[in-house]
């Protein structure tokens, strides 16, 4: 017999030296590509009306959005489908001009003529509320208005 016997060899251990690098690359990738929601909706997600012709807005950075719908917190903001949300707060139509002026101050003066105001109104919202918003927009010369709708048959 030999002095050196044959030992049973098992599978070698998996090399995990590169694992932290891979984990940090994935973490960095998701941190860079994830976009955060800019506004927290204080109204229920508006059920948009259907439209036969829908066009996507370009230059999302030049779009100011006004939400009209039913408040999530009825005890605090009241009931009904005529609540207006500007940024992260419930407001009235009288607050719209200040909102537009504030949004204009965030962009360069050359881009102001290209700014669009998008109104996302629930199907059940009052037309009077939307007209009040339009009149206030007219007061500050914000004449480019887009009404958000979902693609459908128009009925």
VMD Tcl script that builds the backbone (N, CA, C; Angstrom):
set m [mol new atoms 465]
animate dup $m
set s [atomselect $m all]
$s set {name element resname resid chain x y z} {
  {N N UNK 1 A 0.805 -1.173 0.000}
  {CA C UNK 1 A 0.000 0.000 0.000}
  {C C UNK 1 A 0.856 1.247 0.000}
  {N N UNK 2 A 0.265 2.253 -0.581}
  {CA C UNK 2 A 1.024 3.482 -0.655}
  {C C UNK 2 A 0.736 4.349 0.567}
  {N N UNK 3 A 1.680 5.166 0.802}
  {CA C UNK 3 A 1.568 6.037 1.935}
  {C C UNK 3 A 0.509 7.122 1.695}
  {N N UNK 4 A 0.370 7.527 0.445}
  {CA C UNK 4 A -0.585 8.576 0.105}
  {C C UNK 4 A -1.821 7.947 -0.512}
  {N N UNK 5 A -2.879 7.955 0.201}
  {CA C UNK 5 A -4.126 7.369 -0.287}
  {C C UNK 5 A -4.920 8.390 -1.099}
  {N N UNK 6 A -5.762 7.876 -1.900}
  {CA C UNK 6 A -6.608 8.755 -2.701}
  {C C UNK 6 A -7.744 9.272 -1.818}
  {N N UNK 7 A -7.816 10.586 -1.746}
  {CA C UNK 7 A -8.888 11.204 -0.964}
  {C C UNK 7 A -10.012 11.587 -1.913}
  {N N UNK 8 A -11.186 11.506 -1.409}
  {CA C UNK 8 A -12.350 11.859 -2.198}
  {C C UNK 8 A -12.443 13.384 -2.268}
  {N N UNK 9 A -12.428 13.913 -3.498}
  {CA C UNK 9 A -12.486 15.362 -3.665}
  {C C UNK 9 A -13.924 15.779 -3.957}
  {N N UNK 10 A -14.368 16.863 -3.301}
  {CA C UNK 10 A -15.709 17.403 -3.532}
  {C C UNK 10 A -15.650 18.567 -4.511}
  {N N UNK 11 A -16.771 19.151 -4.714}
  {CA C UNK 11 A -16.850 20.308 -5.602}
  {C C UNK 11 A -16.157 21.493 -4.928}
  {N N UNK 12 A -15.424 22.284 -5.705}
  {CA C UNK 12 A -14.802 23.462 -5.099}
  {C C UNK 12 A -15.874 24.503 -4.761}
  {N N UNK 13 A -15.602 25.358 -3.802}
  {CA C UNK 13 A -16.546 26.397 -3.379}
  {C C UNK 13 A -16.702 27.442 -4.483}
  {N N UNK 14 A -17.882 28.021 -4.562}
  {CA C UNK 14 A -18.150 29.046 -5.560}
  {C C UNK 14 A -17.431 30.323 -5.145}
  {N N UNK 15 A -16.754 30.926 -6.099}
  {CA C UNK 15 A -16.032 32.149 -5.824}
  {C C UNK 15 A -17.017 33.319 -5.774}
  {N N UNK 16 A -17.127 33.966 -4.642}
  {CA C UNK 16 A -18.065 35.081 -4.472}
  {C C UNK 16 A -17.357 36.423 -4.372}
  {N N UNK 17 A -16.154 36.504 -4.852}
  {CA C UNK 17 A -15.391 37.748 -4.755}
  {C C UNK 17 A -16.031 38.874 -5.571}
  {N N UNK 18 A -16.658 38.567 -6.698}
  {CA C UNK 18 A -17.244 39.599 -7.549}
  {C C UNK 18 A -18.681 39.950 -7.157}
  {N N UNK 19 A -19.256 39.241 -6.231}
  {CA C UNK 19 A -20.651 39.467 -5.852}
  {C C UNK 19 A -20.926 40.883 -5.343}
  {N N UNK 20 A -20.120 41.452 -4.458}
  {CA C UNK 20 A -20.405 42.835 -4.029}
  {C C UNK 20 A -20.363 43.838 -5.181}
  {N N UNK 21 A -19.455 43.640 -6.133}
  {CA C UNK 21 A -19.394 44.544 -7.282}
  {C C UNK 21 A -20.679 44.483 -8.096}
  {N N UNK 22 A -21.187 43.300 -8.301}
  {CA C UNK 22 A -22.414 43.123 -9.084}
  {C C UNK 22 A -23.603 43.747 -8.355}
  {N N UNK 23 A -23.674 43.545 -7.055}
  {CA C UNK 23 A -24.776 44.100 -6.272}
  {C C UNK 23 A -24.756 45.623 -6.332}
  {N N UNK 24 A -23.587 46.237 -6.177}
  {CA C UNK 24 A -23.504 47.696 -6.221}
  {C C UNK 24 A -23.769 48.240 -7.616}
  {N N UNK 25 A -23.395 47.525 -8.668}
  {CA C UNK 25 A -23.716 47.969 -10.021}
  {C C UNK 25 A -25.226 47.959 -10.242}
  {N N UNK 26 A -25.905 46.907 -9.781}
  {CA C UNK 26 A -27.360 46.855 -9.915}
  {C C UNK 26 A -28.032 47.959 -9.097}
  {N N UNK 27 A -27.552 48.179 -7.889}
  {CA C UNK 27 A -28.104 49.230 -7.040}
  {C C UNK 27 A -27.935 50.593 -7.700}
  {N N UNK 28 A -26.760 50.860 -8.226}
  {CA C UNK 28 A -26.507 52.128 -8.903}
  {C C UNK 28 A -27.388 52.271 -10.135}
  {N N UNK 29 A -27.563 51.209 -10.910}
  {CA C UNK 29 A -28.406 51.247 -12.100}
  {C C UNK 29 A -29.838 51.631 -11.742}
  {N N UNK 30 A -30.412 50.997 -10.727}
  {CA C UNK 30 A -31.789 51.291 -10.363}
  {C C UNK 30 A -31.941 52.677 -9.743}
  {N N UNK 31 A -30.917 53.142 -9.039}
  {CA C UNK 31 A -30.986 54.498 -8.476}
  {C C UNK 31 A -30.980 55.545 -9.586}
  {N N UNK 32 A -30.244 55.298 -10.645}
  {CA C UNK 32 A -30.149 56.270 -11.731}
  {C C UNK 32 A -31.388 56.249 -12.616}
  {N N UNK 33 A -31.937 55.078 -12.891}
  {CA C UNK 33 A -33.032 54.973 -13.849}
  {C C UNK 33 A -34.418 55.157 -13.242}
  {N N UNK 34 A -34.546 55.111 -11.941}
  {CA C UNK 34 A -35.857 55.253 -11.309}
  {C C UNK 34 A -36.244 56.721 -11.244}
  {N N UNK 35 A -37.485 57.002 -11.590}
  {CA C UNK 35 A -37.987 58.363 -11.460}
  {C C UNK 35 A -38.992 58.398 -10.317}
  {N N UNK 36 A -38.915 59.439 -9.553}
  {CA C UNK 36 A -39.825 59.597 -8.428}
  {C C UNK 36 A -41.025 60.412 -8.867}
  {N N UNK 37 A -42.145 60.117 -8.303}
  {CA C UNK 37 A -43.351 60.883 -8.585}
  {C C UNK 37 A -43.187 62.279 -7.999}
  {N N UNK 38 A -43.476 63.281 -8.819}
  {CA C UNK 38 A -43.254 64.656 -8.392}
  {C C UNK 38 A -44.334 65.157 -7.441}
  {N N UNK 39 A -45.566 64.742 -7.661}
  {CA C UNK 39 A -46.645 65.209 -6.800}
  {C C UNK 39 A -47.365 64.020 -6.188}
  {N N UNK 40 A -47.800 64.222 -4.977}
  {CA C UNK 40 A -48.586 63.218 -4.283}
  {C C UNK 40 A -50.050 63.613 -4.450}
  {N N UNK 41 A -50.831 62.758 -5.112}
  {CA C UNK 41 A -52.221 63.102 -5.403}
  {C C UNK 41 A -53.053 63.153 -4.132}
  {N N UNK 42 A -53.673 64.283 -3.905}
  {CA C UNK 42 A -54.583 64.435 -2.783}
  {C C UNK 42 A -56.033 64.280 -3.237}
  {N N UNK 43 A -56.209 64.132 -4.543}
  {CA C UNK 43 A -57.522 63.807 -5.075}
  {C C UNK 43 A -57.446 62.381 -5.608}
  {N N UNK 44 A -58.591 61.750 -5.724}
  {CA C UNK 44 A -58.603 60.394 -6.264}
  {C C UNK 44 A -58.130 60.427 -7.711}
  {N N UNK 45 A -57.519 59.337 -8.157}
  {CA C UNK 45 A -57.056 59.294 -9.538}
  {C C UNK 45 A -58.217 59.651 -10.451}
  {N N UNK 46 A -58.036 60.702 -11.246}
  {CA C UNK 46 A -59.152 61.128 -12.095}
  {C C UNK 46 A -59.468 60.088 -13.167}
  {N N UNK 47 A -60.757 59.795 -13.296}
  {CA C UNK 47 A -61.201 58.937 -14.403}
  {C C UNK 47 A -61.367 59.853 -15.592}
  {N N UNK 48 A -60.406 59.779 -16.489}
  {CA C UNK 48 A -60.377 60.711 -17.613}
  {C C UNK 48 A -61.452 60.369 -18.626}
  {N N UNK 49 A -62.000 61.378 -19.280}
  {CA C UNK 49 A -62.981 61.118 -20.342}
  {C C UNK 49 A -62.297 60.478 -21.541}
  {N N UNK 50 A -63.070 59.794 -22.356}
  {CA C UNK 50 A -62.536 59.166 -23.568}
  {C C UNK 50 A -62.472 60.190 -24.690}
  {N N UNK 51 A -61.528 59.974 -25.607}
  {CA C UNK 51 A -61.390 60.868 -26.759}
  {C C UNK 51 A -61.036 60.042 -27.985}
  {N N UNK 52 A -61.442 60.534 -29.150}
  {CA C UNK 52 A -61.138 59.804 -30.389}
  {C C UNK 52 A -59.738 60.115 -30.887}
  {N N UNK 53 A -59.259 61.322 -30.654}
  {CA C UNK 53 A -57.914 61.698 -31.086}
  {C C UNK 53 A -57.112 62.133 -29.870}
  {N N UNK 54 A -56.060 61.369 -29.565}
  {CA C UNK 54 A -55.220 61.651 -28.410}
  {C C UNK 54 A -53.799 61.870 -28.896}
  {N N UNK 55 A -53.145 62.899 -28.385}
  {CA C UNK 55 A -51.775 63.207 -28.757}
  {C C UNK 55 A -50.950 63.374 -27.495}
  {N N UNK 56 A -49.756 62.774 -27.475}
  {CA C UNK 56 A -48.889 62.903 -26.308}
  {C C UNK 56 A -48.209 64.253 -26.310}
  {N N UNK 57 A -48.028 64.790 -25.101}
  {CA C UNK 57 A -47.352 66.076 -24.966}
  {C C UNK 57 A -45.845 65.878 -25.028}
  {N N UNK 58 A -45.180 66.775 -25.733}
  {CA C UNK 58 A -43.727 66.764 -25.758}
  {C C UNK 58 A -43.226 67.729 -24.692}
  {N N UNK 59 A -41.982 67.628 -24.351}
  {CA C UNK 59 A -41.343 68.507 -23.375}
  {C C UNK 59 A -42.109 68.500 -22.050}
  {N N UNK 60 A -42.102 67.359 -21.382}
  {CA C UNK 60 A -42.845 67.226 -20.126}
  {C C UNK 60 A -42.373 68.218 -19.068}
  {N N UNK 61 A -41.144 68.700 -19.189}
  {CA C UNK 61 A -40.655 69.656 -18.198}
  {C C UNK 61 A -41.351 71.013 -18.330}
  {N N UNK 62 A -41.976 71.272 -19.470}
  {CA C UNK 62 A -42.664 72.549 -19.690}
  {C C UNK 62 A -44.172 72.434 -19.472}
  {N N UNK 63 A -44.613 71.349 -18.863}
  {CA C UNK 63 A -46.043 71.125 -18.637}
  {C C UNK 63 A -46.352 71.308 -17.153}
  {N N UNK 64 A -47.317 72.170 -16.859}
  {CA C UNK 64 A -47.815 72.352 -15.496}
  {C C UNK 64 A -49.174 71.667 -15.424}
  {N N UNK 65 A -49.347 70.782 -14.452}
  {CA C UNK 65 A -50.570 69.989 -14.382}
  {C C UNK 65 A -51.476 70.474 -13.261}
  {N N UNK 66 A -52.745 70.624 -13.593}
  {CA C UNK 66 A -53.788 70.969 -12.623}
  {C C UNK 66 A -54.743 69.786 -12.573}
  {N N UNK 67 A -54.926 69.230 -11.383}
  {CA C UNK 67 A -55.820 68.085 -11.200}
  {C C UNK 67 A -57.156 68.584 -10.662}
  {N N UNK 68 A -58.240 68.039 -11.207}
  {CA C UNK 68 A -59.586 68.371 -10.735}
  {C C UNK 68 A -60.301 67.058 -10.487}
  {N N UNK 69 A -60.853 66.894 -9.293}
  {CA C UNK 69 A -61.555 65.657 -8.988}
  {C C UNK 69 A -62.042 65.625 -7.552}
  {N N UNK 70 A -62.335 64.427 -7.099}
  {CA C UNK 70 A -62.862 64.207 -5.755}
  {C C UNK 70 A -61.697 64.078 -4.780}
  {N N UNK 71 A -61.797 64.742 -3.646}
  {CA C UNK 71 A -60.746 64.712 -2.642}
  {C C UNK 71 A -60.682 63.347 -1.970}
  {N N UNK 72 A -59.455 62.887 -1.683}
  {CA C UNK 72 A -59.287 61.624 -0.951}
  {C C UNK 72 A -59.672 61.802 0.511}
  {N N UNK 73 A -59.413 62.963 1.058}
  {CA C UNK 73 A -59.696 63.252 2.460}
  {C C UNK 73 A -60.928 64.159 2.527}
  {N N UNK 74 A -62.116 63.537 2.436}
  {CA C UNK 74 A -63.366 64.304 2.378}
  {C C UNK 74 A -63.610 65.086 3.664}
  {N N UNK 75 A -63.167 64.571 4.806}
  {CA C UNK 75 A -63.389 65.266 6.064}
  {C C UNK 75 A -62.602 66.575 6.123}
  {N N UNK 76 A -61.461 66.595 5.492}
  {CA C UNK 76 A -60.594 67.771 5.539}
  {C C UNK 76 A -60.890 68.774 4.422}
  {N N UNK 77 A -61.172 68.258 3.223}
  {CA C UNK 77 A -61.320 69.136 2.059}
  {C C UNK 77 A -62.741 69.211 1.518}
  {N N UNK 78 A -63.654 68.490 2.094}
  {CA C UNK 78 A -65.033 68.512 1.619}
  {C C UNK 78 A -65.285 67.441 0.563}
  {N N UNK 79 A -66.548 67.277 0.235}
  {CA C UNK 79 A -66.918 66.260 -0.747}
  {C C UNK 79 A -67.188 66.914 -2.087}
  {N N UNK 80 A -67.422 66.099 -3.068}
  {CA C UNK 80 A -67.713 66.609 -4.401}
  {C C UNK 80 A -66.536 66.405 -5.331}
  {N N UNK 81 A -66.799 66.527 -6.618}
  {CA C UNK 81 A -65.785 66.290 -7.635}
  {C C UNK 81 A -65.111 67.576 -8.100}
  {N N UNK 82 A -65.241 68.646 -7.363}
  {CA C UNK 82 A -64.735 69.926 -7.827}
  {C C UNK 82 A -63.552 70.438 -7.024}
  {N N UNK 83 A -62.720 69.552 -6.510}
  {CA C UNK 83 A -61.526 69.946 -5.779}
  {C C UNK 83 A -60.389 70.122 -6.778}
  {N N UNK 84 A -59.600 71.169 -6.608}
  {CA C UNK 84 A -58.481 71.481 -7.497}
  {C C UNK 84 A -57.191 71.229 -6.731}
  {N N UNK 85 A -56.252 70.520 -7.373}
  {CA C UNK 85 A -54.952 70.282 -6.757}
  {C C UNK 85 A -53.874 70.944 -7.604}
  {N N UNK 86 A -53.087 71.788 -6.960}
  {CA C UNK 86 A -51.937 72.436 -7.571}
  {C C UNK 86 A -50.710 71.981 -6.795}
  {N N UNK 87 A -49.791 71.333 -7.483}
  {CA C UNK 87 A -48.633 70.701 -6.845}
  {C C UNK 87 A -49.120 69.732 -5.769}
  {N N UNK 88 A -48.789 69.961 -4.515}
  {CA C UNK 88 A -49.154 69.009 -3.466}
  {C C UNK 88 A -50.207 69.541 -2.509}
  {N N UNK 89 A -51.024 70.489 -2.957}
  {CA C UNK 89 A -52.035 71.010 -2.036}
  {C C UNK 89 A -53.354 71.255 -2.762}
  {N N UNK 90 A -54.406 71.131 -2.007}
  {CA C UNK 90 A -55.739 71.442 -2.514}
  {C C UNK 90 A -55.873 72.964 -2.522}
  {N N UNK 91 A -56.378 73.492 -3.628}
  {CA C UNK 91 A -56.463 74.941 -3.780}
  {C C UNK 91 A -57.803 75.320 -4.390}
  {N N UNK 92 A -57.953 76.594 -4.652}
  {CA C UNK 92 A -59.144 77.105 -5.322}
  {C C UNK 92 A -58.724 77.668 -6.679}
  {N N UNK 93 A -59.710 78.041 -7.471}
  {CA C UNK 93 A -59.404 78.615 -8.781}
  {C C UNK 93 A -58.647 79.931 -8.643}
  {N N UNK 94 A -58.832 80.642 -7.535}
  {CA C UNK 94 A -58.125 81.907 -7.323}
  {C C UNK 94 A -56.628 81.703 -7.118}
  {N N UNK 95 A -56.197 80.500 -6.755}
  {CA C UNK 95 A -54.779 80.205 -6.550}
  {C C UNK 95 A -54.055 79.847 -7.847}
  {N N UNK 96 A -54.784 79.659 -8.931}
  {CA C UNK 96 A -54.184 79.225 -10.194}
  {C C UNK 96 A -53.193 80.244 -10.753}
  {N N UNK 97 A -53.493 81.556 -10.782}
  {CA C UNK 97 A -52.501 82.500 -11.324}
  {C C UNK 97 A -51.161 82.462 -10.584}
  {N N UNK 98 A -51.182 82.380 -9.261}
  {CA C UNK 98 A -49.933 82.304 -8.490}
  {C C UNK 98 A -49.173 81.020 -8.819}
  {N N UNK 99 A -49.904 79.933 -9.026}
  {CA C UNK 99 A -49.287 78.656 -9.392}
  {C C UNK 99 A -48.572 78.775 -10.740}
  {N N UNK 100 A -49.220 79.388 -11.719}
  {CA C UNK 100 A -48.630 79.536 -13.052}
  {C C UNK 100 A -47.404 80.443 -12.998}
  {N N UNK 101 A -47.499 81.535 -12.263}
  {CA C UNK 101 A -46.351 82.447 -12.137}
  {C C UNK 101 A -45.176 81.733 -11.473}
  {N N UNK 102 A -45.461 80.919 -10.472}
  {CA C UNK 102 A -44.412 80.145 -9.801}
  {C C UNK 102 A -43.786 79.142 -10.767}
  {N N UNK 103 A -44.597 78.483 -11.579}
  {CA C UNK 103 A -44.068 77.518 -12.553}
  {C C UNK 103 A -43.230 78.224 -13.612}
  {N N UNK 104 A -43.628 79.422 -14.011}
  {CA C UNK 104 A -42.851 80.178 -14.999}
  {C C UNK 104 A -41.497 80.589 -14.456}
  {N N UNK 105 A -41.432 80.844 -13.163}
  {CA C UNK 105 A -40.161 81.273 -12.573}
  {C C UNK 105 A -39.132 80.139 -12.536}
  {N N UNK 106 A -39.575 78.909 -12.713}
  {CA C UNK 106 A -38.668 77.755 -12.664}
  {C C UNK 106 A -37.975 77.485 -13.994}
  {N N UNK 107 A -38.444 78.083 -15.076}
  {CA C UNK 107 A -37.862 77.838 -16.397}
  {C C UNK 107 A -37.259 79.133 -16.934}
  {N N UNK 108 A -36.423 79.000 -17.950}
  {CA C UNK 108 A -35.809 80.191 -18.534}
  {C C UNK 108 A -36.866 81.002 -19.284}
  {N N UNK 109 A -36.582 82.265 -19.468}
  {CA C UNK 109 A -37.554 83.158 -20.109}
  {C C UNK 109 A -37.809 82.791 -21.564}
  {N N UNK 110 A -36.820 82.171 -22.204}
  {CA C UNK 110 A -36.991 81.761 -23.604}
  {C C UNK 110 A -37.976 80.600 -23.739}
  {N N UNK 111 A -38.137 79.802 -22.672}
  {CA C UNK 111 A -39.027 78.647 -22.725}
  {C C UNK 111 A -40.453 78.960 -22.290}
  {N N UNK 112 A -40.693 80.122 -21.702}
  {CA C UNK 112 A -42.029 80.475 -21.197}
  {C C UNK 112 A -43.105 80.400 -22.278}
  {N N UNK 113 A -42.863 80.870 -23.522}
  {CA C UNK 113 A -43.931 80.759 -24.531}
  {C C UNK 113 A -44.298 79.320 -24.894}
  {N N UNK 114 A -43.429 78.369 -24.590}
  {CA C UNK 114 A -43.692 76.975 -24.928}
  {C C UNK 114 A -44.337 76.200 -23.783}
  {N N UNK 115 A -44.588 76.861 -22.661}
  {CA C UNK 115 A -45.192 76.184 -21.515}
  {C C UNK 115 A -46.654 75.856 -21.806}
  {N N UNK 116 A -47.072 74.685 -21.340}
  {CA C UNK 116 A -48.446 74.218 -21.525}
  {C C UNK 116 A -49.037 73.909 -20.164}
  {N N UNK 117 A -50.294 74.221 -19.985}
  {CA C UNK 117 A -51.011 73.862 -18.767}
  {C C UNK 117 A -51.911 72.677 -19.095}
  {N N UNK 118 A -51.715 71.583 -18.393}
  {CA C UNK 118 A -52.513 70.380 -18.607}
  {C C UNK 118 A -53.553 70.276 -17.500}
  {N N UNK 119 A -54.797 70.106 -17.890}
  {CA C UNK 119 A -55.885 69.936 -16.921}
  {C C UNK 119 A -56.317 68.480 -16.957}
  {N N UNK 120 A -56.123 67.801 -15.834}
  {CA C UNK 120 A -56.565 66.420 -15.706}
  {C C UNK 120 A -57.801 66.432 -14.819}
  {N N UNK 121 A -58.949 66.384 -15.449}
  {CA C UNK 121 A -60.213 66.493 -14.730}
  {C C UNK 121 A -60.967 65.176 -14.796}
  {N N UNK 122 A -61.590 64.826 -13.692}
  {CA C UNK 122 A -62.425 63.635 -13.618}
  {C C UNK 122 A -63.655 63.824 -14.501}
  {N N UNK 123 A -64.204 62.701 -14.965}
  {CA C UNK 123 A -65.419 62.747 -15.794}
  {C C UNK 123 A -66.563 63.456 -15.089}
  {N N UNK 124 A -66.625 63.293 -13.781}
  {CA C UNK 124 A -67.739 63.830 -13.002}
  {C C UNK 124 A -67.540 65.285 -12.580}
  {N N UNK 125 A -66.404 65.880 -12.917}
  {CA C UNK 125 A -66.122 67.259 -12.514}
  {C C UNK 125 A -67.069 68.229 -13.207}
  {N N UNK 126 A -67.329 69.312 -12.523}
  {CA C UNK 126 A -68.224 70.336 -13.049}
  {C C UNK 126 A -67.514 71.144 -14.136}
  {N N UNK 127 A -68.241 71.434 -15.203}
  {CA C UNK 127 A -67.695 72.265 -16.273}
  {C C UNK 127 A -67.443 73.672 -15.749}
  {N N UNK 128 A -68.236 74.120 -14.797}
  {CA C UNK 128 A -68.049 75.445 -14.213}
  {C C UNK 128 A -66.689 75.585 -13.547}
  {N N UNK 129 A -66.223 74.536 -12.884}
  {CA C UNK 129 A -64.909 74.567 -12.251}
  {C C UNK 129 A -63.810 74.700 -13.302}
  {N N UNK 130 A -63.950 73.959 -14.387}
  {CA C UNK 130 A -62.947 74.013 -15.455}
  {C C UNK 130 A -62.967 75.381 -16.136}
  {N N UNK 131 A -64.147 75.967 -16.301}
  {CA C UNK 131 A -64.241 77.308 -16.888}
  {C C UNK 131 A -63.599 78.337 -15.965}
  {N N UNK 132 A -63.809 78.189 -14.653}
  {CA C UNK 132 A -63.159 79.096 -13.699}
  {C C UNK 132 A -61.641 79.017 -13.820}
  {N N UNK 133 A -61.118 77.811 -13.971}
  {CA C UNK 133 A -59.670 77.626 -14.131}
  {C C UNK 133 A -59.208 78.289 -15.425}
  {N N UNK 134 A -59.963 78.090 -16.504}
  {CA C UNK 134 A -59.598 78.693 -17.786}
  {C C UNK 134 A -59.581 80.221 -17.715}
  {N N UNK 135 A -60.539 80.797 -17.031}
  {CA C UNK 135 A -60.572 82.258 -16.893}
  {C C UNK 135 A -59.363 82.772 -16.109}
  {N N UNK 136 A -58.984 82.048 -15.064}
  {CA C UNK 136 A -57.809 82.445 -14.276}
  {C C UNK 136 A -56.531 82.276 -15.091}
  {N N UNK 137 A -56.479 81.239 -15.943}
  {CA C UNK 137 A -55.320 81.052 -16.818}
  {C C UNK 137 A -55.237 82.182 -17.838}
  {N N UNK 138 A -56.374 82.625 -18.312}
  {CA C UNK 138 A -56.410 83.728 -19.276}
  {C C UNK 138 A -55.884 85.015 -18.637}
  {N N UNK 139 A -56.162 85.207 -17.348}
  {CA C UNK 139 A -55.699 86.410 -16.651}
  {C C UNK 139 A -54.177 86.527 -16.636}
  {N N UNK 140 A -53.467 85.387 -16.593}
  {CA C UNK 140 A -51.994 85.409 -16.560}
  {C C UNK 140 A -51.405 85.053 -17.929}
  {N N UNK 141 A -52.234 85.102 -18.963}
  {CA C UNK 141 A -51.809 84.860 -20.347}
  {C C UNK 141 A -51.217 83.454 -20.538}
  {N N UNK 142 A -51.773 82.469 -19.863}
  {CA C UNK 142 A -51.390 81.067 -20.065}
  {C C UNK 142 A -52.445 80.461 -20.991}
  {N N UNK 143 A -52.240 80.626 -22.287}
  {CA C UNK 143 A -53.275 80.287 -23.257}
  {C C UNK 143 A -53.109 78.901 -23.880}
  {N N UNK 144 A -51.979 78.256 -23.647}
  {CA C UNK 144 A -51.788 76.896 -24.171}
  {C C UNK 144 A -52.307 75.915 -23.121}
  {N N UNK 145 A -53.472 75.345 -23.395}
  {CA C UNK 145 A -54.122 74.447 -22.435}
  {C C UNK 145 A -54.324 73.101 -23.103}
  {N N UNK 146 A -54.022 72.045 -22.352}
  {CA C UNK 146 A -54.223 70.683 -22.833}
  {C C UNK 146 A -55.173 69.989 -21.853}
  {N N UNK 147 A -56.153 69.323 -22.405}
  {CA C UNK 147 A -57.091 68.567 -21.570}
  {C C UNK 147 A -56.714 67.093 -21.676}
  {N N UNK 148 A -56.417 66.467 -20.562}
  {CA C UNK 148 A -56.011 65.061 -20.574}
  {C C UNK 148 A -57.220 64.172 -20.777}
  {N N UNK 149 A -57.037 63.162 -21.610}
  {CA C UNK 149 A -58.102 62.197 -21.896}
  {C C UNK 149 A -57.460 60.840 -22.139}
  {N N UNK 150 A -58.263 59.805 -22.009}
  {CA C UNK 150 A -57.764 58.468 -22.307}
  {C C UNK 150 A -58.252 58.072 -23.695}
  {N N UNK 151 A -57.458 57.294 -24.423}
  {CA C UNK 151 A -57.893 56.894 -25.764}
  {C C UNK 151 A -59.142 56.020 -25.673}
  {N N UNK 152 A -60.086 56.266 -26.513}
  {CA C UNK 152 A -61.327 55.503 -26.504}
  {C C UNK 152 A -62.139 55.839 -27.724}
  {N N UNK 153 A -63.416 55.488 -27.675}
  {CA C UNK 153 A -64.282 55.706 -28.829}
  {C C UNK 153 A -64.966 57.075 -28.794}
  {N N UNK 154 A -64.700 57.861 -27.769}
  {CA C UNK 154 A -65.307 59.202 -27.697}
  {C C UNK 154 A -66.667 59.224 -27.060}
  {N N UNK 155 A -67.212 58.105 -26.663}
  {CA C UNK 155 A -68.544 58.061 -26.019}
  {C C UNK 155 A -68.423 58.037 -24.537}
}
mol reanalyze $m
mol bondsrecalc $m
mol representation Tube
mol addrep $m
